[in-house]
């Protein structure tokens, strides 16, 4: 089966690197040695370079290996093969790792019986911060995430959104160079989610932090991410900036809106092209989306339309959403079609 | 302030906060331990009719019970910390924040020892007041007893580290821990000092037994372990405890690596 990276980072010397994954591989073996045949290849030879000062979003279906990669970067899971290198330092050596902050698996990152401020002080001291420093940072972080009023309430009495904001605040203690967030807004209300998104962008734009984000929420990734990596079956199958991915995939689809009668006349003529048709909710209008393989396809379609001169109302190039891009990439990969740009 | 001292302060504050915030849990725990002792005491009294003999052995009875409390604390709570933190999802956050987990566990052991000591003193006073049997603990032997206690408990916590390590890999090991606690209950009460030969040596090589025996020497026999033939046993106790601390630390480190290798640190 063909496994080709669709798009990839162009050049590696034009930016400062936050970390690099080389041949990162993880196979999970069962505890009992006689069950080794049930081993699972969670991550398979991932190579990735992430620039400093950006939000990098890892997308992928369930079981694609997103969380495993995040945890290997954090040092919580040791790789079976390959390496994680931070600023040219070996990431497997605890002493050489930069300051990392992480929010993993929703809001289960806190002592629920302690209050937000007590959690902040506990983890702050574990990070080696002075009490004065923790106090200063706590004030800023609680303010940043609208938690000042709830600072002394028991964490277990807070809403899920608030707990998640406390978890992000704790992760930000000590001003980590790299922030690892695993589904940070999953299950949150719109307001909490927006606040977290806004703060994440500020952290990157104002403080130059690097954020690695895994999510199923395409809207979140498209709002905050500078670069996107798509994982499928443990492999990185696409990686580029969001703008480049959109530009790459927008070449494919063209949308035509025209009266139903016109479409009936034209349908047989364009049968050589791949298209999907949809009746508009209002009136007798039809929306037809042509899925073209390349620019030659576009020119062929254009010529045909010019020759037949249908009375179409609009034709426009479809700007794919991140969700469209994600689905195209993962389907392309899982179908084993291969292909590269 | 060094990182280790900050770690101590963080653990003390966390431990105090959680204890003070849920006083009923603490009170119920103490009550259960007290009632268990009284059950054992009344049971022993109904079996041993000779009150003089009972009175003579009561010192040892109380000492064994109090030392067993430390076993419960060391074995149960270290592993319980791991289990409950994995369940809360906080274990990975702790590792990420302070990756030297063995150091953290050793600090927790020390903090836990002092917490347990406060509880033990309260328990001991309750037991002595109820039974009317006051142990011969005074200014003359308190330092010696404290030293013996710290050395003995260090070995027990070393053994507890093995269970904490196993909890990292297997998560739910509560049943095994409970069985081990019963085994140690038996060891705490078993009169090892009356044995001879290899069986005595074998039982003394376990954690707790030698320490209990030496504490009984100080309290019951009014002897000293810093001089005479018993000083060799004190050296044996030091070696025993250091060995268990080392073995526990090595097992914990191996289990920690195994847990990270298998991706089980955050699983429950």
Interface residues (C-beta under 8 A of the other chain):
Chain A: X26 X28 X29 X31 X42 X68 X71 X74 X75 X76 X77 X78 X94 X100 X101 X102 X104 X105 X106 X108 X109 X110 X111 X112 X113 X114 X118 X121 X122 X123 X125 X126 X127 X128 X129 X130 X170
Chain B: X1 X3 X6 X7 X9 X10 X13 X14 X17 X18 X21 X22 X88 X89 X90 X92 X93 X94 X95 X96 X97 X98 X99 X100 X104 X169 X170 X257 X260 X261 X262 X263 X265 X266
